[in-house]
């Protein structure tokens, strides 16, 4: 379990999916900015975990992160991930954080 997953699944539940990815990857500065990006409220209905990962990585890495997220989970929007593919949010957080860590350097 990575840091983002631990934050997301903690009993205090102080982090939505986007905040958990950002803070789990050491970007606590994005906590307030991402407060409204959980539960399908990220831009374009995008998964909040993916949205946070895209905020962390360099612009030239965003397409490869989006593609890798889609390849791993089957979709990029919260609605499709939950209702069509039945992916738990914690798994989105884990994948989003992993991709952000791989591509932020």
PyMOL commands that set and color helices and strands:
alter all, ss='L'
color gray80, all
select helices_A, chain A and resi 3-9+17-24+28-30+43-45+48-56+59-73+78-84+89-103
alter helices_A, ss='H'
color red, helices_A
deselect
rebuild
show_as cartoon
